[in-house]
């Protein structure tokens, strides 16, 4: 997944000693535009012009001192191309028609290749094997034990990927490429964001991108582990308004919707797990994010949920109610709570049950 159209290749791996001494040279060829103006501008709304040059027969050359390593905008006439730059020489090839931007020269190629090799060796083999085994196991649902095992591994892939990227950031903490990777892997996870931020060098922490990583991480502080679950405004099938705000013991909060296929699939597992954990004192509640009451009631009737089922008062509005408080924007979203405090988020299938059993042993 790309962030704001930033191209991995447009990063030069180097360093700056003091503010204003990041000497940069950006050259390249522009396919589809022989003449005009090339500008390097700031990424903020002011779009301050840092450097400019005429496009001469499709060639550009921009030189000067950057305020700091980080994200900038390359403007080719009226078109904008976000990129990352560090001190040093970078050469690019840009195709106006396709929007393709490719690094053709510079040390950043070494970093990009290093990252690609890092992922190729440390993550891709696991991804391919676990994915292959999971989809094969799904062809044989009668072998439930094997399917459960492969499903457990499959739903752990994203965590494995994060670990690989985190180790890369730890190994190379002093460049904007690593900050960019941290922003890409944040995924609305407070603990993840703070861990990656702590791995960056002090220089990168104080850079504009580093400060953005920290600020974006703080947005999700309300859903941090150990924080109290905020009151949840809901309504019952009878239309009665309620506020759910007391969660003594262990609770599974299941945010779902009738139109959400993965939610309905997850509901199957939750209903299988429920009798076993409920007799051990674990409570569950499903909170529908349906905007339409009729759709929720129809889904409720189809699912025959054996625990308390209510609808979020605000539906699936990201800036209101529990969505705005916990800052989640996709479902299924599961929050595991103990004595009113968040102990885990977004655990699925066997990972959820494993965590519940650990909590019961405490």
Rosetta blueprint (number, residue, H / E / L):
1 X L
2 X L
3 X L
4 X L
5 X L
6 X L
7 X L
8 X L
9 X L
10 X L
11 X L
12 X L
13 X L
14 X L
15 X L
16 X L
17 X L
18 X L
19 X L
20 X L
21 X L
22 X E
23 X E
24 X E
25 X E
26 X E
27 X E
28 X E
29 X E
30 X E
31 X E
32 X L
33 X L
34 X L
35 X E
36 X E
37 X E
38 X E
39 X E
40 X E
41 X E
42 X E
43 X L
44 X L
45 X L
46 X L
47 X L
48 X L
49 X E
50 X E
51 X E
52 X E
53 X E
54 X E
55 X E
56 X E
57 X L
58 X L
59 X E
60 X E
61 X E
62 X E
63 X E
64 X E
65 X E
66 X E
67 X L
68 X L
69 X L
70 X E
71 X E
72 X E
73 X E
74 X E
75 X E
76 X E
77 X L
78 X L
79 X E
80 X E
81 X E
82 X E
83 X E
84 X E
85 X E
86 X L
87 X L
88 X E
89 X E
90 X E
91 X E
92 X E
93 X E
94 X E
95 X E
96 X L
97 X L
98 X L
99 X L
100 X E
101 X E
102 X E
103 X E
104 X E
105 X E
106 X L
107 X L
108 X H
109 X H
110 X H
111 X H
112 X H
113 X H
114 X H
115 X H
116 X H
117 X H
118 X H
119 X H
120 X H
121 X H
122 X H
123 X H
124 X H
125 X H
126 X H
127 X H
128 X H
129 X H
130 X H
131 X H
132 X H
133 X H
134 X H
135 X H
136 X H
137 X H
138 X H
139 X L
140 X L
141 X L
142 X L
143 X L
144 X H
145 X H
146 X H
147 X H
148 X H
149 X H
150 X H
151 X H
152 X H
153 X H
154 X H
155 X L
156 X L
157 X H
158 X H
159 X H
160 X H
161 X H
162 X H
163 X H
164 X H
165 X H
166 X H
167 X H
168 X H
169 X H
170 X H
171 X H
172 X L
173 X L
174 X L
175 X L
176 X H
177 X H
178 X H
179 X H
180 X H
181 X H
182 X H
183 X H
184 X H
185 X H
186 X L
187 X L
188 X L
189 X L
190 X H
191 X H
192 X H
193 X H
194 X H
195 X H
196 X H
197 X H
198 X H
199 X H
200 X L
201 X L
202 X H
203 X H
204 X H
205 X H
206 X L
207 X L
208 X H
209 X H
210 X H
211 X H
212 X H
213 X H
214 X H
215 X H
216 X H
217 X H
218 X H
219 X L
220 X L
221 X H
222 X H
223 X H
224 X L
225 X L
226 X L
227 X L
228 X E
229 X L
230 X L
231 X L
232 X E
233 X E
234 X E
235 X E
236 X L
237 X L
238 X L
239 X L
240 X L
241 X E
242 X E
243 X E
244 X E
245 X L
246 X L
247 X L
248 X L
249 X L
250 X E
251 X E
252 X E
253 X E
254 X E
255 X E
256 X E
257 X L
258 X L
259 X L
260 X L
261 X H
262 X H
263 X H
264 X H
265 X H
266 X H
267 X H
268 X H
269 X H
270 X H
271 X H
272 X H
273 X H
274 X H
275 X H
276 X H
277 X H
278 X H
279 X L
280 X L
281 X L
282 X L
283 X E
284 X E
285 X E
286 X E
287 X E
288 X E
289 X L
290 X L
291 X L
292 X L
293 X H
294 X H
295 X H
296 X H
297 X H
298 X H
299 X H
300 X H
301 X H
302 X H
303 X H
304 X L
305 X L
306 X L
307 X L
308 X E
309 X E
310 X E
311 X E
312 X E
313 X L
314 X L
315 X L
316 X L
317 X L
318 X L
319 X L
320 X L
321 X H
322 X H
323 X H
324 X H
325 X H
326 X H
327 X L
328 X L
329 X L
330 X L
331 X L
332 X L
333 X E
334 X E
335 X E
336 X E
337 X E
338 X E
339 X L
340 X L
341 X E
342 X E
343 X E
344 X E
345 X E
346 X L
347 X L
348 X L
349 X H
350 X H
351 X H
352 X H
353 X H
354 X H
355 X H
356 X H
357 X H
358 X H
359 X H
360 X H
361 X H
362 X L
